[in-house]
Amino acid sequence: MKKLPKIALGTWSWGEGFAGGDTVFGNHLSDRQVEEVFSNAMDKGLNLWDTAAVYGMGSSETALGKLVRQYPREEIILSTKFTPQIANKESAQPVSAMLKESLDRLGVEDIDIYWIHNPSDVDKWTPGLIPLLQSGKIKRVGVSNHNLEQIKRANELLKPAGYSVSAVQNHYSLLYCSSEDAGILDYCHQNNITFFAYMVLEQGALSGRYHSQNPMPAGSGRGETYNPVLPQLEKLTAAMKAIGDERNASVAQVAIAWAIAKGTLPIVGATKVHHVLDAVGAAEIQLSADEMVTLERLAKATGVDTRGSWEKPMA
């Protein structure tokens, strides 16, 4: 098994169209931009790339695949997902069929971590991973957006074949600790499961870049979600800035460092080279216990709930 870096880089915003970067984030990325991001990350040792079939309906995987082909396969760790909602119900093996499409777009013969993206029917979809593990087309499996009961059930279904859940990927940030409250983090730590924290920067709301005088792009999905609550976040982001200033670090780096200190592997969306450099620096930051407590207290005091429309409550 390949050793995982401390941080994964996310390519959700590389896709276009439905569930793509233009509609969700208000991004419009050129091929040159993503190539610069990719090459800088690989040079810095950040080689774990997270995508999904549903991001831009395949266009995120396609954009990533163009770059993956330029490097030896063993140097890259690829993470992509089976999304039940877009499965081909006519196929005899929908999980295998979606994986094949992902492999074709990414230009590879296997995937390092393959995820069941949403828990629409754990008993129906999880067994579809077993033949893919047996064939070597996927090296380890994860579940995303699953609650504790569903994670345990996935493990029960995999166990008779000699496999287990290797990773859990849920929304987790200073503003959204539902997976921690529900005991999922503890379960992962006790069972040697890597917990991937996505939206650790809350689509930029915890980056320090956006505030009431500088809101997120109008007309974007994230602007609609976060712009109304930016004033409530200002005490928290001010404290994050003060902590960062002592270390010559950014607000975003403090948010990432907090997630690492909680024993998670954060996924950071990468659309600019400075996002990569932020991630590299964040992995070196050590927050004190008092700073952790202060950040969590201020985060709770915001009263902001950032659960996504696709997410069911964890507890």
C-alpha positions in Angstrom: 0.0 0.0 0.0 1.3 3.5 -0.9 2.0 5.8 2.1 -0.6 8.6 2.3 0.7 12.2 2.6 -0.8 14.4 5.4 -3.1 16.3 2.9 -5.0 15.3 -0.2 -5.7 17.7 -3.0 -9.3 17.9 -4.3 -10.4 18.4 -7.9 -14.1 18.9 -7.4 -13.7 22.4 -8.8 -11.9 21.2 -11.9 -15.1 20.0 -13.6 -17.6 22.0 -15.5 -21.4 21.9 -15.7 -23.6 20.0 -13.3 -21.8 19.7 -9.9 -18.7 21.3 -11.5 -16.5 24.1 -10.4 -18.2 26.8 -12.5 -21.6 26.2 -11.0 -20.5 25.4 -7.4 -17.5 27.7 -6.9 -17.8 30.3 -9.7 -14.5 29.0 -11.1 -13.4 28.9 -14.7 -10.1 27.2 -15.0 -7.8 26.9 -18.0 -5.8 23.7 -18.8 -2.6 25.7 -18.0 -3.8 26.6 -14.6 -4.6 23.1 -13.5 -1.3 21.9 -15.1 0.6 24.4 -12.9 -1.2 23.3 -9.8 -0.6 19.6 -10.5 3.1 19.9 -11.3 3.8 22.1 -8.3 2.0 19.7 -6.0 3.9 16.7 -7.3 7.2 18.5 -6.9 6.2 19.2 -3.2 5.3 15.6 -2.5 1.5 16.1 -2.5 0.6 13.2 -4.7 -2.9 12.2 -3.4 -5.6 13.4 -5.8 -9.3 13.2 -5.0 -12.0 13.3 -7.6 -15.4 11.6 -8.4 -17.4 10.5 -11.4 -20.1 13.0 -10.5 -17.8 16.1 -10.3 -18.8 17.9 -13.5 -20.2 14.6 -14.7 -16.8 13.1 -15.5 -15.1 16.3 -16.6 -13.1 16.6 -13.3 -11.7 13.1 -13.9 -11.0 13.9 -17.5 -9.0 17.0 -16.6 -7.1 15.1 -13.9 -6.5 12.2 -16.3 -4.6 14.4 -18.8 -2.1 15.2 -16.1 -1.9 11.8 -14.5 -0.8 10.3 -17.9 2.4 12.5 -17.7 3.7 10.8 -14.6 4.7 7.2 -13.7 1.6 5.6 -12.2 3.4 4.5 -9.0 4.1 8.1 -8.1 0.5 9.1 -7.9 -2.3 8.1 -5.4 -5.7 8.3 -7.0 -9.0 8.5 -5.2 -12.3 8.5 -7.0 -15.9 7.6 -6.3 -18.9 5.5 -7.2 -22.0 7.8 -6.9 -25.2 5.7 -6.6 -27.4 8.5 -7.8 -25.9 8.4 -11.3 -25.5 4.6 -11.5 -26.6 2.8 -14.6 -29.5 0.8 -13.3 -29.6 -1.3 -16.5 -26.1 -2.6 -15.9 -25.6 -6.0 -14.4 -22.7 -4.6 -12.3 -23.3 -0.9 -11.9 -20.3 -0.4 -9.5 -17.9 -2.1 -12.0 -19.4 -0.2 -14.9 -18.9 3.2 -13.3 -15.4 2.3 -12.2 -14.5 1.3 -15.8 -15.7 4.8 -17.0 -13.5 6.4 -14.3 -10.5 4.3 -15.3 -11.0 5.3 -18.9 -11.2 9.0 -18.1 -8.2 8.9 -15.8 -6.2 6.8 -18.1 -5.1 4.2 -15.5 -5.7 0.5 -14.9 -6.4 0.7 -11.1 -7.6 3.1 -8.4 -5.8 3.4 -5.0 -8.9 4.4 -3.0 -12.4 3.8 -4.4 -15.4 5.2 -2.5 -19.1 4.6 -2.2 -20.0 8.3 -2.5 -23.4 8.4 -0.8 -25.1 5.9 1.5 -28.3 5.5 -0.6 -28.4 1.7 0.0 -25.4 0.3 1.9 -26.5 -3.4 1.5 -27.0 -3.0 -2.2 -23.9 -1.2 -3.3 -21.1 -2.2 -0.9 -20.8 -5.8 -2.1 -20.1 -4.5 -5.6 -16.7 -3.5 -4.3 -15.6 -7.0 -3.5 -14.9 -8.3 -7.0 -13.0 -5.1 -7.8 -10.8 -5.6 -4.7 -10.2 -9.3 -5.7 -9.2 -8.3 -9.3 -6.8 -5.6 -8.1 -8.7 -2.8 -10.0 -9.1 -1.1 -6.6 -6.5 -1.2 -3.8 -8.6 -0.1 -0.9 -12.2 1.1 -0.3 -13.8 4.0 1.4 -17.2 5.2 2.2 -18.2 8.9 2.0 -21.1 10.7 3.7 -22.0 7.6 5.7 -23.0 7.7 9.4 -21.5 5.4 12.0 -24.1 2.7 11.7 -23.7 2.6 7.9 -19.8 2.5 8.2 -20.1 -0.5 10.5 -22.6 -2.1 8.2 -20.2 -1.7 5.2 -17.5 -3.4 7.3 -19.8 -6.3 8.1 -20.5 -6.8 4.4 -16.8 -6.7 3.4 -15.5 -8.8 6.2 -16.6 -12.3 5.0 -14.5 -11.7 1.8 -11.5 -10.7 4.0 -11.7 -6.9 3.4 -12.6 -3.8 5.4 -13.3 -0.1 5.1 -9.9 1.6 4.8 -11.1 5.2 4.7 -14.1 7.4 5.6 -14.6 10.7 3.8 -17.1 13.2 5.4 -17.6 16.9 5.7 -15.6 18.0 8.7 -14.4 21.5 9.6 -14.3 24.0 12.5 -17.9 24.8 11.6 -19.1 21.3 11.1 -18.0 18.6 13.6 -21.0 16.2 13.1 -18.7 13.2 12.4 -16.8 13.9 15.7 -20.0 14.3 17.7 -21.4 11.1 16.3 -18.3 9.1 17.3 -17.1 8.5 13.8 -13.7 9.9 14.3 -13.2 7.7 17.4 -14.3 4.7 15.5 -11.9 5.4 12.7 -9.0 5.9 15.0 -9.8 2.7 16.9 -10.1 0.7 13.7 -7.1 2.0 11.6 -9.4 3.8 9.2 -8.2 7.1 7.7 -10.7 9.9 8.1 -10.6 12.2 5.1 -12.0 15.7 6.0 -13.6 17.4 3.1 -14.7 21.1 3.0 -12.2 21.8 5.8 -12.1 25.4 4.4 -15.9 25.5 3.9 -15.4 26.4 0.2 -13.3 29.4 1.2 -15.4 30.8 4.1 -12.6 29.7 6.5 -9.8 30.9 4.2 -9.7 34.5 5.4 -10.2 35.7 1.9 -13.9 36.4 2.1 -15.9 38.6 4.5 -18.9 40.9 4.3 -17.0 43.5 2.4 -15.5 40.9 0.0 -18.2 38.2 -0.5 -17.9 35.0 -2.6 -18.7 35.2 -6.3 -22.3 36.2 -7.0 -24.4 33.6 -8.7 -22.2 30.7 -7.4 -23.6 27.9 -5.3 -21.1 28.7 -2.5 -22.0 32.4 -2.6 -25.6 31.6 -2.0 -24.7 29.4 0.9 -22.0 31.3 2.7 -22.4 35.0 1.9 -25.3 35.5 4.3 -23.3 34.1 7.2 -19.9 35.7 6.6 -20.5 38.4 9.3 -21.1 35.7 11.9 -17.6 34.2 11.1 -15.6 37.3 11.6 -14.6 36.7 15.3 -13.5 33.2 14.4 -11.5 34.2 11.3 -9.9 37.1 13.3 -8.7 34.7 15.9 -7.4 32.3 13.2 -5.6 35.3 11.6 -3.9 36.2 15.0 -2.8 32.6 15.5 -1.5 32.5 11.9 0.3 35.8 12.2 2.4 34.4 15.0 3.7 31.7 12.7 3.7 33.7 9.4 0.8 31.5 8.3 -2.5 32.2 6.6 -6.0 31.8 8.0 -6.5 28.9 5.6 -3.4 27.2 6.9 -4.7 27.4 10.5 -7.9 25.7 9.4 -6.0 22.9 7.7 -3.6 22.5 10.6 -6.6 22.3 13.0 -8.0 19.4 11.0 -4.6 17.6 10.9 -4.3 18.0 14.7 -7.7 16.3 15.1 -6.3 13.2 13.5 -7.8 13.7 10.0 -6.5 13.9 6.5 -7.9 17.1 5.0 -8.8 17.4 1.4 -7.9 20.9 0.1 -9.4 22.1 -3.2 -6.6 23.2 -5.4 -7.2 25.7 -8.2 -4.2 27.9 -7.7 -0.5 27.3 -7.0 -0.8 29.1 -3.7 -3.4 26.6 -2.6 -0.7 23.9 -3.0 1.9 26.0 -1.1 -0.6 26.7 1.7 -1.2 23.0 2.0 2.5 22.2 2.2 3.0 24.9 4.9 -0.1 23.8 6.9 1.2 20.3 7.3 4.1 21.8 9.4 2.0 23.9 11.8 1.6 22.7 15.4 -1.3 24.3 17.2 -1.3 24.4 21.0 -4.0 22.7 23.1 -5.2 26.2 24.2 -5.4 27.4 20.6 -7.4 24.4 19.6 -9.9 25.0 22.5 -10.2 28.7 21.6 -10.8 28.0 17.9 -13.5 25.4 18.7 -15.2 27.7 21.2 -15.4 30.6 18.8 -16.5 28.2 16.0 -19.4 27.0 18.1 -20.3 30.5 19.1 -20.9 31.4 15.4 -24.1 29.4 15.5 -23.5 28.6 11.8 -24.6 25.2 10.5 -22.9 24.3 7.2 -24.4 20.9 6.5 -24.7 20.5 2.8 -28.0 19.8 1.0 -26.7 16.4 0.0 -25.8 15.4 3.6 -28.0 13.6 6.1 -27.4 14.3 9.9 -24.6 12.1 11.3 -26.0 11.8 14.8 
